[in-house]
Amino acid sequence: MKFLFTAPRFHTNLYYPIKSLLDHGHQVQFLALYQGRSEAHDLIKPTILGSWYELPPIFLFVKLFIRSRADIVVVKDIVTRYSLLALFLGWLLRKKLIVLTQIPKFRSKKQSWSIKMLDLFGVQAITPVLGDRKFTNSNRNLIYVPFVVLSNNKTYTQYSNFAHEITILCVGKFQERKRQLLLIKAVEKLRHKFAVKLLLSGEENEPKYLAEITNYIKDNQLGSVVSVVKHMPWKEMEALYIKADLFVLPSVGESAAYSILEAMGYGLPVISSDDNGTQWYIRNGENGFVFKKDDLTDLIDKIEKIIANRDHLQRMGQVSFNITTTEHNPEVFYNSLMEIIRHK
């Protein structure tokens, strides 16, 4: 089959889903508004359309859309002008349409009206956010399909050396909502009790916030404890994940952070705030913890529970790895997508 993806950019969370399609012999094309700094284009090279007010050049978009001769059109989001244009054109051309969203499958609001509207046109929606199962969901066309990753196991021989420093990794754009500063303050407290270092990696998205981080590190003599790595290409991130012992993402307002799953794929215990859609990939106390957002004391407590015992740290990392191999491998996405297509 021929697939056409339309999205603002080729986000890394789409890399392995697309790879699974290519591995099974399908053709994939990708139309994006812009190119991000950390993208990998070894699988396919997206066509960059450019944009004005969330819209691509209309004539060019329509021409490429028709020329793709796609059997299936996968549209990311349902709220932008670009996604609405893609949905309308796909409906007009009678294409099979699938929407990628990050609305929780289970949440206090039982029904999303935007998803219900899609159902009226026979459009299925996929979300990687499970949500809290104590709630119900009335959107029959909203299907949970988790993010997928290719697991990369690593050895744990370093844990036998109790002089080894614990390296905590945080990956995310330098934005205030990512709360890297909160994590720095947690490590600042913990370093008096544990041999611990912090590695921050991400794009410089808010220069003022990054300057605040840099100044805090300098003013509190944390240069030997906290390191900042900017603009590392996604394909080179493996070195950071392998170097790390624990992954922490303290962000708030996070629909679904893919980096949590990436870290799990490298056999790392993970900690997330309770304001992150991929918190549901964490089994509390088994492969990591979820802490109360913006709560420094709770964050310190959760980190300490993991790093206080090296054997416990190792076991939790192995659980993370096992979860990704069974529940988040690319075949999970492929099989789920094929099942959706068969029933459309």
C-alpha positions as CSV (number, residue, x, y, z in Angstrom):
1,M,0.0,0.0,0.0
2,K,1.0,3.6,-0.4
3,F,0.9,5.8,2.7
4,L,1.0,9.6,2.8
5,F,1.8,11.3,6.2
6,T,1.1,14.9,6.7
7,A,2.5,16.6,9.9
8,P,4.1,19.9,10.9
9,R,7.4,18.1,10.9
10,F,9.0,14.6,10.8
11,H,9.0,14.1,14.6
12,T,11.3,11.3,15.9
13,N,8.2,9.5,17.4
14,L,7.2,8.7,13.8
15,Y,10.6,7.2,12.8
16,Y,9.9,3.6,13.9
17,P,6.2,3.5,12.8
18,I,7.4,4.5,9.3
19,K,10.2,2.1,9.5
20,S,7.8,-0.7,10.3
21,L,5.7,0.2,7.2
22,L,8.8,0.2,5.0
23,D,10.1,-3.0,6.4
24,H,6.8,-4.7,5.4
25,G,7.1,-3.4,1.8
26,H,4.8,-0.4,1.8
27,Q,5.6,2.9,0.2
28,V,5.7,6.0,2.4
29,Q,5.7,9.7,1.5
30,F,5.8,12.6,4.0
31,L,4.6,16.2,3.6
32,A,5.9,18.6,6.3
33,L,5.6,22.3,6.9
34,Y,9.2,22.6,8.3
35,Q,12.2,20.6,9.3
36,G,13.3,20.2,12.9
37,R,17.0,20.3,14.0
38,S,17.1,16.8,15.4
39,E,15.4,14.8,12.6
40,A,16.8,11.7,10.9
41,H,16.1,11.3,7.2
42,D,17.8,8.0,6.4
43,L,14.4,6.2,6.0
44,I,12.6,8.8,3.9
45,K,13.2,12.4,3.1
46,P,10.1,14.5,3.8
47,T,9.0,17.1,1.4
48,I,9.3,20.5,3.2
49,L,6.4,22.7,2.0
50,G,7.0,25.8,4.1
51,S,4.1,27.5,5.8
52,W,2.2,30.8,6.2
53,Y,-0.1,31.0,9.2
54,E,-0.1,27.1,9.6
55,L,-0.9,26.6,6.0
56,P,1.3,25.3,3.2
57,P,1.3,26.7,-0.4
58,I,-2.2,25.4,-1.3
59,F,-1.6,24.7,-5.0
60,L,1.7,22.8,-4.2
61,F,0.1,20.8,-1.4
62,V,-2.9,19.8,-3.5
63,K,-0.6,18.8,-6.4
64,L,1.7,16.7,-4.2
65,F,-1.3,15.2,-2.3
66,I,-2.9,14.0,-5.6
67,R,0.4,12.9,-7.1
68,S,1.1,10.6,-4.1
69,R,-1.7,8.3,-5.2
70,A,-1.9,7.3,-1.5
71,D,-4.2,4.5,-0.4
72,I,-4.0,5.7,3.3
73,V,-3.5,9.2,4.5
74,V,-2.2,9.7,8.0
75,V,-2.8,13.1,9.4
76,K,-1.2,14.4,12.6
77,D,-3.4,16.5,14.8
78,I,-7.0,17.7,14.2
79,V,-6.8,21.3,15.4
80,T,-4.3,23.0,13.1
81,R,-5.2,24.6,9.8
82,Y,-2.8,22.2,8.0
83,S,-4.4,19.1,9.5
84,L,-7.9,20.3,8.7
85,L,-6.8,21.1,5.1
86,A,-5.3,17.6,4.8
87,L,-8.5,16.0,6.2
88,F,-10.8,17.9,3.9
89,L,-8.7,17.1,0.8
90,G,-8.5,13.4,1.8
91,W,-12.2,13.3,2.3
92,L,-12.8,15.0,-1.0
93,L,-10.6,12.5,-2.8
94,R,-12.2,9.6,-0.9
95,K,-9.0,8.5,0.8
96,K,-8.8,6.2,3.8
97,L,-8.0,8.6,6.6
98,I,-6.3,8.0,10.0
99,V,-5.6,10.8,12.5
100,L,-2.8,10.8,15.0
101,T,-3.7,12.7,18.2
102,Q,-2.5,12.8,21.8
103,I,-5.8,12.9,23.5
104,P,-5.9,10.4,26.4
105,K,-7.9,7.3,25.7
106,F,-9.2,7.4,29.2
107,R,-9.8,10.7,31.0
108,S,-12.5,12.4,33.1
109,K,-14.0,13.9,29.9
110,K,-15.7,10.8,28.5
111,Q,-16.0,12.1,24.9
112,S,-14.1,14.4,22.6
113,W,-16.4,16.2,20.2
114,S,-13.6,16.6,17.7
115,I,-13.0,12.8,17.6
116,K,-16.8,12.3,17.4
117,M,-17.0,14.5,14.4
118,L,-14.3,12.4,12.7
119,D,-16.4,9.3,13.4
120,L,-19.2,10.8,11.4
121,F,-16.9,10.7,8.4
122,G,-15.6,7.3,9.1
123,V,-12.2,8.5,10.3
124,Q,-10.3,6.5,13.0
125,A,-8.0,8.3,15.5
126,I,-4.9,6.8,17.1
127,T,-3.5,8.0,20.4
128,P,-0.3,7.0,22.2
129,V,-1.7,8.2,25.5
130,L,-3.6,5.6,27.5
131,G,-4.7,7.8,30.4
132,D,-6.3,6.6,33.7
133,R,-8.3,3.4,33.3
134,K,-10.6,4.4,36.2
135,F,-12.4,6.6,33.6
136,T,-14.4,5.4,30.6
137,N,-14.4,6.6,27.0
138,S,-17.3,7.0,24.6
139,N,-15.3,7.6,21.5
140,R,-15.5,4.3,19.7
141,N,-13.1,5.6,17.0
142,L,-10.3,6.6,19.4
143,I,-7.9,3.7,19.5
144,Y,-4.9,3.4,21.9
145,V,-1.7,2.5,20.0
146,P,1.4,3.2,22.1
147,F,4.6,4.9,20.9
148,V,7.1,2.3,19.6
149,V,10.9,2.1,19.8
150,L,13.6,-0.3,18.8
151,S,15.0,-1.5,22.1
152,N,18.8,-1.2,22.7
153,N,19.9,-3.3,25.6
154,K,23.2,-2.5,27.4
155,T,25.4,-4.2,29.9
156,Y,25.2,-3.3,33.6
157,T,28.7,-4.2,34.6
158,Q,29.4,-0.7,35.8
159,Y,26.9,-1.2,38.7
160,S,29.3,-3.6,40.4
161,N,31.7,-0.7,40.9
162,F,30.1,1.2,43.8
163,A,32.5,4.1,43.2
164,H,30.8,4.7,39.9
165,E,28.9,8.0,39.7
166,I,25.2,7.9,38.9
167,T,24.5,9.8,35.7
168,I,21.0,11.3,35.4
169,L,19.9,12.2,31.9
170,C,17.2,14.6,30.9
171,V,16.3,15.1,27.2
172,G,14.0,18.0,26.1
173,K,14.0,21.4,24.5
174,F,15.2,24.1,26.8
175,Q,11.8,25.5,27.6
176,E,10.5,26.6,31.0
177,R,7.8,24.0,30.9
178,K,10.4,21.3,30.7
179,R,11.5,22.2,34.2
180,Q,15.2,21.4,33.9
181,L,15.9,24.0,36.6
182,L,13.7,22.0,39.0
183,L,15.8,18.9,38.3
184,I,19.1,20.8,38.8
185,K,17.9,21.9,42.2
186,A,17.0,18.3,43.0
187,V,20.5,17.1,42.0
188,E,22.0,20.0,44.0
189,K,20.5,18.5,47.1
190,L,21.2,14.9,46.3
191,R,24.9,15.4,45.5
192,H,25.6,15.8,49.2
193,K,24.5,12.3,49.8
194,F,25.3,10.5,46.5
195,A,27.9,10.6,43.8
196,V,25.6,11.9,41.1
197,K,25.9,13.9,37.9
198,L,23.3,15.5,35.7
199,L,23.3,15.6,31.9
200,L,20.9,18.0,30.1
201,S,20.4,17.7,26.4
202,G,18.0,19.6,24.1
203,E,17.5,22.3,21.6
204,E,17.9,25.9,22.6
205,N,14.2,26.9,22.2
206,E,14.0,29.7,24.9
207,P,17.3,31.5,25.1
208,K,16.2,33.4,28.2
209,Y,15.4,30.2,30.1
210,L,18.6,28.5,29.0
211,A,20.5,31.6,30.3
212,E,18.8,31.2,33.6
213,I,19.9,27.6,33.8
214,T,23.5,28.5,32.8
215,N,23.6,31.2,35.4
216,Y,22.2,29.0,38.1
217,I,24.8,26.4,37.4
218,K,27.6,29.0,37.6
219,D,26.3,30.9,40.6
220,N,25.9,27.7,42.6
221,Q,29.3,26.2,41.6
222,L,27.6,23.2,39.9
223,G,29.8,23.1,36.8
224,S,31.4,19.8,37.9
225,V,28.0,18.3,38.5
226,V,25.7,19.5,35.7
227,S,26.5,19.4,32.0
228,V,24.5,21.0,29.1
229,V,24.6,19.6,25.6
230,K,22.7,21.6,22.9
231,H,21.4,20.6,19.5
232,M,22.7,17.0,19.4
233,P,21.3,15.2,16.3
234,W,18.8,12.4,17.2
235,K,21.0,9.7,15.6
236,E,23.8,10.7,17.9
237,M,21.7,10.6,21.1
238,E,22.6,6.9,21.7
239,A,25.9,7.8,23.3
240,L,24.0,9.9,26.0
241,Y,21.5,7.2,26.7
242,I,24.2,4.5,27.1
243,K,26.2,6.8,29.4
244,A,23.2,7.4,31.6
245,D,21.9,5.4,34.6
246,L,18.6,7.1,35.2
247,F,16.3,9.2,33.0
248,V,14.2,12.0,34.5
249,L,11.8,14.3,32.7
250,P,10.1,16.8,35.1
251,S,8.2,18.7,32.5
252,V,4.6,20.0,32.8
253,G,1.9,20.4,30.1
254,E,3.4,17.5,28.2
255,S,1.0,15.8,25.9
256,A,3.2,12.8,25.4
257,A,7.0,12.9,25.6
258,Y,8.7,10.3,23.4
259,S,12.0,10.6,25.3
260,I,10.6,8.6,28.2
261,L,10.1,5.6,26.0
262,E,13.5,6.1,24.3
263,A,15.2,5.9,27.7
264,M,13.2,2.7,28.6
265,G,14.4,1.2,25.3
266,Y,18.0,1.7,26.5
267,G,17.3,-0.1,29.8
268,L,17.0,3.0,32.0
269,P,14.7,3.5,35.0
270,V,12.5,6.5,34.3
271,I,10.9,9.3,36.3
272,S,8.2,11.5,34.9
273,S,5.9,14.2,36.3
274,D,2.2,13.4,36.6
275,D,1.5,16.0,33.8
276,N,3.0,13.9,31.0
277,G,1.0,11.6,28.7
278,T,3.7,9.0,28.7
279,Q,3.6,8.7,32.5
280,W,1.3,5.7,31.8
281,Y,4.3,3.8,30.3
282,I,5.8,3.8,33.8
283,R,5.0,1.1,36.3
284,N,5.4,2.8,39.7
285,G,8.1,1.1,41.7
286,E,8.9,-1.4,39.0
287,N,10.7,0.5,36.3
288,G,10.4,4.1,37.7
289,F,8.2,6.6,39.4
290,V,5.7,9.3,38.7
291,F,6.1,12.4,40.9
292,K,3.8,15.4,41.6
293,K,4.5,18.1,39.1
294,D,6.6,21.0,40.3
295,D,7.1,19.3,43.7
296,L,10.8,19.4,44.4
297,T,10.6,17.3,47.6
298,D,8.6,14.6,45.8
299,L,11.1,14.6,42.9
300,I,14.1,14.3,45.3
301,D,12.3,11.4,47.1
302,K,11.6,9.5,43.9
303,I,15.2,9.9,42.6
304,E,16.6,8.8,45.9
305,K,14.4,5.7,45.9
306,I,16.0,4.5,42.7
307,I,19.7,5.5,43.1
308,A,20.0,4.4,46.8
309,N,20.4,0.8,45.8
310,R,22.5,-0.1,42.7
311,D,21.0,-3.6,42.4
312,H,17.5,-2.0,42.5
313,L,18.6,0.5,39.9
314,Q,19.7,-2.3,37.6
315,R,16.5,-4.3,38.1
316,M,14.3,-1.4,37.3
317,G,16.3,-0.7,34.2
318,Q,15.8,-4.3,33.0
319,V,12.0,-4.0,33.6
320,S,12.0,-0.9,31.4
321,F,13.8,-2.8,28.7
322,N,11.4,-5.8,28.9
323,I,8.4,-3.5,28.7
324,T,9.6,-1.9,25.5
325,T,10.5,-5.2,23.8
326,T,7.0,-6.6,24.5
327,E,4.6,-3.6,24.5
328,H,6.4,-1.0,22.4
329,N,8.2,-2.7,19.6
330,P,7.5,-1.5,16.0
331,E,5.5,-4.6,15.2
332,V,2.9,-3.4,17.8
333,F,2.3,-0.3,15.8
334,Y,2.2,-2.1,12.4
335,N,-0.2,-4.9,13.6
336,S,-2.5,-2.3,15.2
337,L,-2.5,-0.1,12.1
338,M,-3.2,-3.0,9.8
339,E,-6.1,-4.1,12.0
340,I,-7.6,-0.6,11.8
341,I,-7.2,-0.4,8.1
342,R,-8.9,-3.8,7.6
343,H,-11.9,-2.7,9.6
344,K,-12.3,0.7,7.9
